[in-house]
Amino acid sequence: MDMSRLQQVSDSEWQIPPTGKMRVPGVIYADRTLIEEMDDKVWEQMVNVATLPGIVRASYAMPDAHWGYGFPIGGVAAFDPEDGVVSAGGVGFDISCGVRTLHTGLTPAQILTAQQRLADALYHRIPAGVGSTGNLHLTPREMDAMLSGGARWAVERGQGEAADLARIEEGGCMPGADPAQVSAHAKQRQKDEMGTLGSGNHYLEVQRVTDIYDADIAAAFGIKQDDVKVSIHCGSRGLGHQIGTEFLKRMVVTAASHGIELPDRELACAPITSTLGQQYLGAMRAGINCALANREIITHLTRGVFADIFPGSRLDLLYDVSHNTCKEEEQIVDGQPRRLFVHRKGATRAFGPGHPALPADLREVGQPVLIGGTMGTASYILAGTRTGMDKAFGSACHGAGRRMSRRQALRTWRGRQLKDELEAQGVLIRSPSGRGIAEEAPGAYKDVEAVVRAAHAAGLARRVAKLVPMICIKG
Amino acid sequence: MTDTRSGFWEHFEHPADIGVRGVGDTLAEAFSQAAMALCAIITNPQRVRPRQAITIHCEEPDLELLLADWLNALIFEMATRRMLFSRFDVTVEDGCLRAKAWGEPVDVPRHRPAVEVKGATYTELRVYQDNRGHWVAQCVVDV
């Protein structure tokens, strides 16, 4: 990105002053190196988002921001409930794609006694990749119950544990979901896909804690050096993609009738108060519930595998975060509480200590913020901060962010070779596709450590722990 | 270029995802080639036998939105039928697209599918005739 178009506020905060049709400034939280690596399209997209009606305070970019659809991936924007808009592009195709991390109570030495067997069993039991189906096949009535109930539905169906719910955003069930706004096509795409991982950058990893940065918060989160954790990254599967596709088009075609001038079709949006805006919110919230149910079912399958291989092991949920959402939240703006519709596109909610949405046993330390890495690097656990609430409505980065296209990655790496190299480093990869592995090569991503450092330095979230993979199941 | 099969497809760069581009002497050929480019994201189309056909019908007056509708219809069919495609017969007339797509059910060991496609986006979405009269149909797809 051309740095001359930015005003430096601090080492980790830069501004795009409002010009032209921008209603608010753009704010990027990242260090100089990360910003220099960002595409100029990120700048353009932040400026475009800043022109949308009813935007409050600023159009934000997180340290891992990259060129997305309409909104940058790693973009955060909040809108006024009366004058503002909701944007299907601002949420993205994979609604509520997110990460959850589970404790295992096991040690790396225990995993090493059965590493190959565990990798094979996880790969065998958890449906992943193109064409895979889950074990559940939903009738229309069950589909609607799932879309209204989220992870709570999964628990009621014996596909999860009740104790998990408090450790999921919204208690595992997004209120305001309206299954009637989800099309028959979207439901058809989902009916055999519950409990499937998907493909691309989605994964299930068995990880080892290698570094603790904040001992107090780590203790509150239940994280110790050399703990073994399981992290699951996936979303709302075909249902979310279909909702995204359909509402994007409806919002493009009706934008002019709502008096909205779109600088980019992918920014398609509708007034929050409009019928279409309300329909989208109802469908998108149903999509969030689908993602929450999906991650709960995959957790249930994972627990089954661990129970077989490590009898007596317990996988308790640390936390479950969502990346692609628009949520109605109370935020403090100019010292006053205001209801806002906060879009987080490839950004993690990161509520600070004391926030009423957090479960009682985490409220003092802040929300766990789970940052996914790549199969060869590291994942991080951070904690939401009070400063982050003011800086970006309680939001932080979500992962490394790509720095290289899939095509370029394919030209650079071979899946088989990469798999062997990672195995030599102690990371077992299981995936149906060598090409898929090459496209997701660790080198195709930005330095996740730099992204996390920048989020910490900017005060968006505090670094708590670092985890490296031992097993990675890729779709 | 007198050969009626002069069309071709290619992928173009997008930092997070991938772009599909179909080029042909006619609009229909460009749409057909764009569909090949879409399927080539998932697997090598030469591995997919054109054993059974499905029909697709889309109506949309805006040609660019029609391209997105067409690719999204294919994505929907691939997802719900768990099929891959490798041959297309497309006609486009007055904002109305009719197509037959040939393919077969996904066979993971043989097709080794690399990635699912989530949706065709409006990013870099363009349908136009270049200065030599060839039709170009392209967009970025989310994977």
Interface residues (C-beta under 8 A of the other chain):
Chain A: D39 H66 W67 G68 Y69 G70 I73 G92 F93 D94 G129 V130 G131 T133 H185 Q188 R189 G198 S199 G200 G238 H241 Q242 G244 T245 L248 K249 V252 V253 D264 R265 E266 A268 G401 R402 R403 M404 S405 R406 R407 Q408 P432 S433 G434 R435 G436 E439 G475
Chain B: H11 E13 H14 P15 A16 D17 I18 I42 L65 A68 D69 N72 I75 F76 A79 T80 R82 P105 V106 V108 H111 R112 P113 A114 V115 E116 K118 G119 A120 T121 Y122 T123 L125 V140 D142 V143
